[in-house]
């Protein structure tokens, strides 16, 4: 499965809507890691466009146009700094062939 990077700005969402957003990620990508409040990594077989559309559909209709989401695949030559050891290992495992 591919590793996808999801950048999300959810400050306009109510707690219940934010919970639904993350549940939508977990439905499609049981293997995931929320790196920070605005970044989630997810192992999934779906395309970035499909994942984005799936996430947008779970948002309240009025907030869809203003909720920033970027989804892209993470390539094997990804680089990072200062990830916790467990997170770094999770990324390495997810990127392993």
N, CA, C and O atoms as CSV, one atom per row, in Angstrom:
chain,resi,resn,atom,element,x,y,z
A,1,UNK,N,N,0.835,-1.186,0.000
A,1,UNK,CA,C,0.000,0.000,0.000
A,1,UNK,C,C,0.874,1.242,0.000
A,1,UNK,O,O,2.003,1.224,0.491
A,2,UNK,N,N,0.352,2.291,-0.543
A,2,UNK,CA,C,1.077,3.554,-0.618
A,2,UNK,C,C,0.916,4.337,0.686
A,2,UNK,O,O,-0.066,4.189,1.414
A,3,UNK,N,N,1.902,5.159,0.944
A,3,UNK,CA,C,1.839,6.052,2.093
A,3,UNK,C,C,1.390,7.419,1.597
A,3,UNK,O,O,1.987,7.985,0.681
A,4,UNK,N,N,0.338,7.941,2.207
A,4,UNK,CA,C,-0.181,9.253,1.823
A,4,UNK,C,C,0.043,10.255,2.948
A,4,UNK,O,O,-0.106,9.935,4.127
A,5,UNK,N,N,0.396,11.447,2.565
A,5,UNK,CA,C,0.550,12.567,3.482
A,5,UNK,C,C,-0.703,13.416,3.367
A,5,UNK,O,O,-1.074,13.849,2.276
A,6,UNK,N,N,-1.356,13.654,4.504
A,6,UNK,CA,C,-2.572,14.468,4.528
A,6,UNK,C,C,-2.279,15.699,5.376
A,6,UNK,O,O,-2.043,15.592,6.579
A,7,UNK,N,N,-2.297,16.865,4.740
A,7,UNK,CA,C,-2.170,18.127,5.456
A,7,UNK,C,C,-3.575,18.686,5.593
A,7,UNK,O,O,-4.318,18.763,4.615
A,8,UNK,N,N,-3.937,19.077,6.806
A,8,UNK,CA,C,-5.310,19.516,7.038
A,8,UNK,C,C,-5.336,20.666,8.029
A,8,UNK,O,O,-4.625,20.669,9.034
A,9,UNK,N,N,-6.169,21.634,7.719
A,9,UNK,CA,C,-6.382,22.783,8.606
A,9,UNK,C,C,-7.849,22.716,9.037
A,9,UNK,O,O,-8.750,23.053,8.269
A,10,UNK,N,N,-8.069,22.280,10.268
A,10,UNK,CA,C,-9.433,21.993,10.722
A,10,UNK,C,C,-9.939,22.968,11.774
A,10,UNK,O,O,-10.900,22.654,12.477
A,11,UNK,N,N,-9.331,24.129,11.906
A,11,UNK,CA,C,-9.681,25.045,13.001
A,11,UNK,C,C,-11.136,25.522,12.961
A,11,UNK,O,O,-11.679,25.900,14.000
A,12,UNK,N,N,-11.765,25.515,11.814
A,12,UNK,CA,C,-13.156,25.968,11.719
A,12,UNK,C,C,-14.154,24.882,12.126
A,12,UNK,O,O,-15.347,25.152,12.259
A,13,UNK,N,N,-13.670,23.665,12.322
A,13,UNK,CA,C,-14.573,22.559,12.631
A,13,UNK,C,C,-14.895,22.471,14.111
A,13,UNK,O,O,-14.053,22.761,14.961
A,14,UNK,N,N,-16.107,22.072,14.405
A,14,UNK,CA,C,-16.502,21.743,15.774
A,14,UNK,C,C,-15.854,20.406,16.142
A,14,UNK,O,O,-15.435,19.659,15.258
A,15,UNK,N,N,-15.770,20.105,17.418
A,15,UNK,CA,C,-15.121,18.875,17.880
A,15,UNK,C,C,-15.738,17.634,17.239
A,15,UNK,O,O,-15.019,16.712,16.853
A,16,UNK,N,N,-17.045,17.606,17.125
A,16,UNK,CA,C,-17.733,16.449,16.530
A,16,UNK,C,C,-17.370,16.285,15.050
A,16,UNK,O,O,-17.188,15.167,14.567
A,17,UNK,N,N,-17.268,17.412,14.340
A,17,UNK,CA,C,-16.888,17.365,12.919
A,17,UNK,C,C,-15.445,16.910,12.762
A,17,UNK,O,O,-15.132,16.145,11.850
A,18,UNK,N,N,-14.567,17.372,13.638
A,18,UNK,CA,C,-13.169,16.954,13.592
A,18,UNK,C,C,-13.050,15.451,13.875
A,18,UNK,O,O,-12.274,14.751,13.225
A,19,UNK,N,N,-13.809,14.975,14.828
A,19,UNK,CA,C,-13.821,13.544,15.134
A,19,UNK,C,C,-14.262,12.747,13.913
A,19,UNK,O,O,-13.664,11.721,13.592
A,20,UNK,N,N,-15.298,13.209,13.235
A,20,UNK,CA,C,-15.799,12.538,12.030
A,20,UNK,C,C,-14.729,12.548,10.924
A,20,UNK,O,O,-14.597,11.576,10.182
A,21,UNK,N,N,-13.973,13.637,10.817
A,21,UNK,CA,C,-12.901,13.733,9.830
A,21,UNK,C,C,-11.862,12.632,10.058
A,21,UNK,O,O,-11.483,11.927,9.124
A,22,UNK,N,N,-11.407,12.491,11.306
A,22,UNK,CA,C,-10.394,11.476,11.594
A,22,UNK,C,C,-10.961,10.066,11.481
A,22,UNK,O,O,-10.246,9.150,11.073
A,23,UNK,N,N,-12.207,9.876,11.826
A,23,UNK,CA,C,-12.831,8.567,11.632
A,23,UNK,C,C,-12.872,8.208,10.150
A,23,UNK,O,O,-12.736,7.039,9.788
A,24,UNK,N,N,-13.057,9.210,9.294
A,24,UNK,CA,C,-13.058,8.969,7.854
A,24,UNK,C,C,-11.675,8.511,7.384
A,24,UNK,O,O,-11.572,7.642,6.518
A,25,UNK,N,N,-10.622,9.085,7.947
A,25,UNK,CA,C,-9.267,8.628,7.621
A,25,UNK,C,C,-9.106,7.185,8.069
A,25,UNK,O,O,-8.622,6.346,7.309
A,26,UNK,N,N,-9.508,6.891,9.301
A,26,UNK,CA,C,-9.308,5.568,9.877
A,26,UNK,C,C,-10.109,4.499,9.120
A,26,UNK,O,O,-9.679,3.348,9.040
A,27,UNK,N,N,-11.267,4.870,8.568
A,27,UNK,CA,C,-12.074,3.925,7.787
A,27,UNK,C,C,-11.317,3.452,6.552
A,27,UNK,O,O,-11.360,2.276,6.192
A,28,UNK,N,N,-10.637,4.371,5.923
A,28,UNK,CA,C,-9.983,4.077,4.648
A,28,UNK,C,C,-8.527,3.652,4.834
A,28,UNK,O,O,-7.935,3.045,3.941
A,29,UNK,N,N,-7.953,3.970,5.990
A,29,UNK,CA,C,-6.536,3.679,6.242
A,29,UNK,C,C,-6.354,3.245,7.697
A,29,UNK,O,O,-5.982,4.058,8.543
A,30,UNK,N,N,-6.611,1.970,7.993
A,30,UNK,CA,C,-6.448,1.513,9.375
A,30,UNK,C,C,-5.040,1.760,9.918
A,30,UNK,O,O,-4.867,1.979,11.117
A,31,UNK,N,N,-4.032,1.726,9.038
A,31,UNK,CA,C,-2.661,2.046,9.446
A,31,UNK,C,C,-2.419,3.525,9.179
A,31,UNK,O,O,-2.342,3.950,8.026
A,32,UNK,N,N,-2.303,4.296,10.233
A,32,UNK,CA,C,-2.140,5.740,10.102
A,32,UNK,C,C,-1.381,6.264,11.314
A,32,UNK,O,O,-1.240,5.580,12.328
A,33,UNK,N,N,-0.899,7.487,11.182
A,33,UNK,CA,C,-0.200,8.136,12.282
A,33,UNK,C,C,-0.474,9.628,12.190
A,33,UNK,O,O,-0.161,10.257,11.179
A,34,UNK,N,N,-1.054,10.193,13.231
A,34,UNK,CA,C,-1.263,11.632,13.271
A,34,UNK,C,C,0.028,12.251,13.790
A,34,UNK,O,O,0.310,12.222,14.988
A,35,UNK,N,N,0.794,12.802,12.883
A,35,UNK,CA,C,2.109,13.362,13.178
A,35,UNK,C,C,1.981,14.605,14.052
A,35,UNK,O,O,2.740,14.793,15.003
A,36,UNK,N,N,1.024,15.437,13.722
A,36,UNK,CA,C,0.778,16.666,14.482
A,36,UNK,C,C,-0.688,17.052,14.309
A,36,UNK,O,O,-1.462,16.320,13.691
A,37,UNK,N,N,-1.054,18.181,14.848
A,37,UNK,CA,C,-2.448,18.628,14.758
A,37,UNK,C,C,-2.899,18.845,13.312
A,37,UNK,O,O,-4.090,18.770,13.007
A,38,UNK,N,N,-1.941,19.114,12.429
A,38,UNK,CA,C,-2.291,19.432,11.038
A,38,UNK,C,C,-1.742,18.448,10.009
A,38,UNK,O,O,-1.887,18.665,8.805
A,39,UNK,N,N,-1.113,17.368,10.474
A,39,UNK,CA,C,-0.477,16.415,9.556
A,39,UNK,C,C,-0.812,14.986,9.974
A,39,UNK,O,O,-0.662,14.615,11.138
A,40,UNK,N,N,-1.265,14.192,9.007
A,40,UNK,CA,C,-1.523,12.776,9.242
A,40,UNK,C,C,-0.918,11.975,8.094
A,40,UNK,O,O,-1.027,12.362,6.931
A,41,UNK,N,N,-0.283,10.864,8.430
A,41,UNK,CA,C,0.208,9.923,7.432
A,41,UNK,C,C,-0.722,8.714,7.447
A,41,UNK,O,O,-1.167,8.271,8.506
A,42,UNK,N,N,-1.010,8.186,6.255
A,42,UNK,CA,C,-1.940,7.067,6.160
A,42,UNK,C,C,-1.472,6.085,5.100
A,42,UNK,O,O,-1.127,6.476,3.984
A,43,UNK,N,N,-1.462,4.812,5.457
A,43,UNK,CA,C,-1.191,3.754,4.483
A,43,UNK,C,C,-2.523,3.355,3.862
A,43,UNK,O,O,-3.442,2.924,4.558
A,44,UNK,N,N,-2.614,3.503,2.560
A,44,UNK,CA,C,-3.873,3.199,1.889
A,44,UNK,C,C,-3.639,2.865,0.429
A,44,UNK,O,O,-2.658,3.302,-0.171
A,45,UNK,N,N,-4.538,2.097,-0.129
A,45,UNK,CA,C,-4.458,1.733,-1.533
A,45,UNK,C,C,-5.229,2.673,-2.440
A,45,UNK,O,O,-5.231,2.489,-3.657
A,46,UNK,N,N,-5.885,3.677,-1.873
A,46,UNK,CA,C,-6.669,4.603,-2.701
A,46,UNK,C,C,-5.799,5.764,-3.166
A,46,UNK,O,O,-4.761,6.054,-2.569
A,47,UNK,N,N,-6.222,6.412,-4.215
A,47,UNK,CA,C,-5.473,7.551,-4.757
A,47,UNK,C,C,-5.631,8.776,-3.852
A,47,UNK,O,O,-6.581,8.860,-3.074
A,48,UNK,N,N,-4.699,9.722,-3.958
A,48,UNK,CA,C,-4.851,10.962,-3.194
A,48,UNK,C,C,-6.176,11.681,-3.498
A,48,UNK,O,O,-6.804,12.222,-2.588
A,49,UNK,N,N,-6.598,11.691,-4.752
A,49,UNK,CA,C,-7.855,12.363,-5.112
A,49,UNK,C,C,-9.052,11.677,-4.451
A,49,UNK,O,O,-9.960,12.344,-3.954
A,50,UNK,N,N,-9.048,10.350,-4.449
A,50,UNK,CA,C,-10.143,9.619,-3.806
A,50,UNK,C,C,-10.163,9.894,-2.307
A,50,UNK,O,O,-11.225,10.134,-1.733
A,51,UNK,N,N,-8.998,9.860,-1.672
A,51,UNK,CA,C,-8.917,10.121,-0.240
A,51,UNK,C,C,-9.383,11.540,0.074
A,51,UNK,O,O,-10.141,11.746,1.023
A,52,UNK,N,N,-8.942,12.511,-0.706
A,52,UNK,CA,C,-9.393,13.892,-0.512
A,52,UNK,C,C,-10.910,13.993,-0.618
A,52,UNK,O,O,-11.554,14.599,0.238
A,53,UNK,N,N,-11.479,13.405,-1.660
A,53,UNK,CA,C,-12.927,13.472,-1.846
A,53,UNK,C,C,-13.663,12.795,-0.694
A,53,UNK,O,O,-14.696,13.287,-0.240
A,54,UNK,N,N,-13.136,11.671,-0.225
A,54,UNK,CA,C,-13.715,10.950,0.911
A,54,UNK,C,C,-13.729,11.851,2.153
A,54,UNK,O,O,-14.716,11.891,2.888
A,55,UNK,N,N,-12.642,12.561,2.375
A,55,UNK,CA,C,-12.546,13.437,3.546
A,55,UNK,C,C,-13.445,14.667,3.415
A,55,UNK,O,O,-14.073,15.086,4.387
A,56,UNK,N,N,-13.504,15.234,2.230
A,56,UNK,CA,C,-14.359,16.410,2.017
A,56,UNK,C,C,-15.826,16.041,2.240
A,56,UNK,O,O,-16.578,16.824,2.820
A,57,UNK,N,N,-16.238,14.856,1.784
A,57,UNK,CA,C,-17.639,14.437,1.946
A,57,UNK,C,C,-18.046,14.314,3.416
A,57,UNK,O,O,-19.227,14.454,3.735
A,58,UNK,N,N,-17.106,14.059,4.303
A,58,UNK,CA,C,-17.469,13.906,5.718
A,58,UNK,C,C,-17.603,15.254,6.431
A,58,UNK,O,O,-18.062,15.309,7.572
A,59,UNK,N,N,-17.207,16.332,5.767
A,59,UNK,CA,C,-17.290,17.663,6.369
A,59,UNK,C,C,-18.701,18.231,6.240
A,59,UNK,O,O,-19.437,17.862,5.325
A,60,UNK,N,N,-19.080,19.128,7.151
A,60,UNK,CA,C,-20.362,19.814,6.984
A,60,UNK,C,C,-20.340,20.589,5.653
A,60,UNK,O,O,-19.351,21.257,5.352
A,61,UNK,N,N,-21.400,20.507,4.869
A,61,UNK,CA,C,-21.406,21.157,3.549
A,61,UNK,C,C,-20.976,22.622,3.568
A,61,UNK,O,O,-20.273,23.068,2.661
A,62,UNK,N,N,-21.380,23.364,4.568
A,62,UNK,CA,C,-21.033,24.793,4.608
A,62,UNK,C,C,-19.541,25.029,4.799
A,62,UNK,O,O,-19.039,26.091,4.432
A,63,UNK,N,N,-18.818,24.061,5.368
A,63,UNK,CA,C,-17.389,24.236,5.644
A,63,UNK,C,C,-16.487,23.612,4.572
A,63,UNK,O,O,-15.271,23.802,4.602
A,64,UNK,N,N,-17.059,22.887,3.650
A,64,UNK,CA,C,-16.245,22.226,2.620
A,64,UNK,C,C,-15.392,23.198,1.802
A,64,UNK,O,O,-14.217,22.910,1.574
A,65,UNK,N,N,-15.927,24.329,1.354
A,65,UNK,CA,C,-15.116,25.222,0.516
A,65,UNK,C,C,-13.932,25.858,1.255
A,65,UNK,O,O,-12.951,26.240,0.617
A,66,UNK,N,N,-14.005,25.975,2.564
A,66,UNK,CA,C,-12.946,26.683,3.288
A,66,UNK,C,C,-12.016,25.789,4.103
A,66,UNK,O,O,-11.063,26.289,4.702
A,67,UNK,N,N,-12.266,24.495,4.142
A,67,UNK,CA,C,-11.407,23.585,4.904
A,67,UNK,C,C,-10.254,23.128,4.017
A,67,UNK,O,O,-10.455,22.426,3.027
A,68,UNK,N,N,-9.043,23.539,4.390
A,68,UNK,CA,C,-7.855,23.239,3.597
A,68,UNK,C,C,-7.400,21.800,3.831
A,68,UNK,O,O,-7.181,21.374,4.965
A,69,UNK,N,N,-7.265,21.066,2.727
A,69,UNK,CA,C,-6.792,19.681,2.764
A,69,UNK,C,C,-5.875,19.486,1.566
A,69,UNK,O,O,-6.213,19.861,0.443
A,70,UNK,N,N,-4.712,18.896,1.815
A,70,UNK,CA,C,-3.798,18.516,0.744
A,70,UNK,C,C,-3.431,17.063,0.976
A,70,UNK,O,O,-3.006,16.688,2.069
A,71,UNK,N,N,-3.597,16.239,-0.064
A,71,UNK,CA,C,-3.261,14.812,0.033
A,71,UNK,C,C,-2.302,14.481,-1.103
A,71,UNK,O,O,-2.558,14.809,-2.261
A,72,UNK,N,N,-1.204,13.832,-0.762
A,72,UNK,CA,C,-0.233,13.415,-1.772
A,72,UNK,C,C,0.453,12.142,-1.319
A,72,UNK,O,O,0.492,11.844,-0.125
A,73,UNK,N,N,0.996,11.386,-2.270
A,73,UNK,CA,C,1.772,10.200,-1.917
A,73,UNK,C,C,3.132,10.623,-1.374
A,73,UNK,O,O,3.671,11.665,-1.747
A,74,UNK,N,N,3.669,9.801,-0.495
A,74,UNK,CA,C,5.017,9.996,0.028
A,74,UNK,C,C,5.916,9.017,-0.711
A,74,UNK,O,O,5.642,7.818,-0.739
A,75,UNK,N,N,6.980,9.522,-1.305
A,75,UNK,CA,C,7.877,8.650,-2.064
A,75,UNK,C,C,8.939,8.037,-1.159
A,75,UNK,O,O,9.155,8.482,-0.032
A,76,UNK,N,N,9.583,7.022,-1.671
A,76,UNK,CA,C,10.604,6.301,-0.906
A,76,UNK,C,C,11.798,7.168,-0.559
A,76,UNK,O,O,12.549,6.840,0.360
A,77,UNK,N,N,11.991,8.274,-1.279
A,77,UNK,CA,C,13.126,9.151,-0.971
A,77,UNK,C,C,12.727,10.312,-0.048
A,77,UNK,O,O,13.406,11.339,-0.006
A,78,UNK,N,N,11.637,10.144,0.680
A,78,UNK,CA,C,11.189,11.173,1.625
A,78,UNK,C,C,12.279,11.448,2.661
A,78,UNK,O,O,13.078,10.571,2.989
A,79,UNK,N,N,12.295,12.657,3.158
A,79,UNK,CA,C,13.259,13.039,4.193
A,79,UNK,C,C,12.507,13.721,5.322
A,79,UNK,O,O,11.454,14.320,5.098
A,80,UNK,N,N,13.036,13.636,6.521
A,80,UNK,CA,C,12.384,14.228,7.687
A,80,UNK,C,C,13.410,14.564,8.738
A,80,UNK,O,O,14.577,14.186,8.634
A,81,UNK,N,N,12.969,15.270,9.741
A,81,UNK,CA,C,13.826,15.662,10.854
A,81,UNK,C,C,12.993,15.707,12.123
A,81,UNK,O,O,11.844,16.149,12.110
A,82,UNK,N,N,13.575,15.253,13.205
A,82,UNK,CA,C,13.018,15.381,14.555
A,82,UNK,C,C,11.698,14.636,14.767
A,82,UNK,O,O,10.902,15.022,15.623
A,83,UNK,N,N,11.464,13.580,13.998
A,83,UNK,CA,C,10.309,12.731,14.300
A,83,UNK,C,C,10.671,11.881,15.516
A,83,UNK,O,O,11.834,11.517,15.696
A,84,UNK,N,N,9.685,11.564,16.348
A,84,UNK,CA,C,9.980,10.649,17.449
A,84,UNK,C,C,10.416,9.298,16.884
A,84,UNK,O,O,10.002,8.920,15.788
A,85,UNK,N,N,11.244,8.578,17.623
A,85,UNK,CA,C,11.801,7.313,17.132
A,85,UNK,C,C,10.722,6.348,16.662
A,85,UNK,O,O,10.869,5.722,15.613
A,86,UNK,N,N,9.648,6.220,17.417
A,86,UNK,CA,C,8.579,5.299,17.033
A,86,UNK,C,C,7.926,5.756,15.727
A,86,UNK,O,O,7.568,4.924,14.894
A,87,UNK,N,N,7.769,7.057,15.542
A,87,UNK,CA,C,7.192,7.583,14.307
A,87,UNK,C,C,8.117,7.392,13.126
A,87,UNK,O,O,7.673,7.054,12.028
A,88,UNK,N,N,9.409,7.610,13.349
A,88,UNK,CA,C,10.379,7.412,12.276
A,88,UNK,C,C,10.372,5.958,11.819
A,88,UNK,O,O,10.433,5.682,10.621
A,89,UNK,N,N,10.297,5.031,12.763
A,89,UNK,CA,C,10.249,3.611,12.403
A,89,UNK,C,C,8.960,3.280,11.658
A,89,UNK,O,O,8.971,2.488,10.715
A,90,UNK,N,N,7.845,3.885,12.079
A,90,UNK,CA,C,6.567,3.659,11.400
A,90,UNK,C,C,6.672,4.105,9.944
A,90,UNK,O,O,6.219,3.400,9.042
A,91,UNK,N,N,7.271,5.276,9.713
A,91,UNK,CA,C,7.429,5.783,8.339
A,91,UNK,C,C,8.332,4.857,7.544
A,91,UNK,O,O,8.003,4.500,6.412
A,92,UNK,N,N,9.467,4.459,8.115
A,92,UNK,CA,C,10.383,3.543,7.409
A,92,UNK,C,C,9.664,2.242,7.030
A,92,UNK,O,O,9.807,1.754,5.909
A,93,UNK,N,N,8.902,1.693,7.959
A,93,UNK,CA,C,8.166,0.450,7.690
A,93,UNK,C,C,7.137,0.662,6.586
A,93,UNK,O,O,6.974,-0.189,5.712
A,94,UNK,N,N,6.451,1.786,6.627
A,94,UNK,CA,C,5.412,2.063,5.630
A,94,UNK,C,C,6.013,2.265,4.233
A,94,UNK,O,O,5.369,1.955,3.230
A,95,UNK,N,N,7.232,2.778,4.168
A,95,UNK,CA,C,7.875,3.023,2.873
A,95,UNK,C,C,8.675,1.823,2.358
A,95,UNK,O,O,9.127,1.819,1.214
A,96,UNK,N,N,8.846,0.811,3.205
A,96,UNK,CA,C,9.625,-0.368,2.794
A,96,UNK,C,C,8.888,-1.106,1.680
A,96,UNK,O,O,7.662,-1.211,1.697
A,97,UNK,N,N,9.652,-1.615,0.709
A,97,UNK,CA,C,9.016,-2.340,-0.411
A,97,UNK,C,C,8.389,-3.646,0.020
A,97,UNK,O,O,7.821,-4.360,-0.806
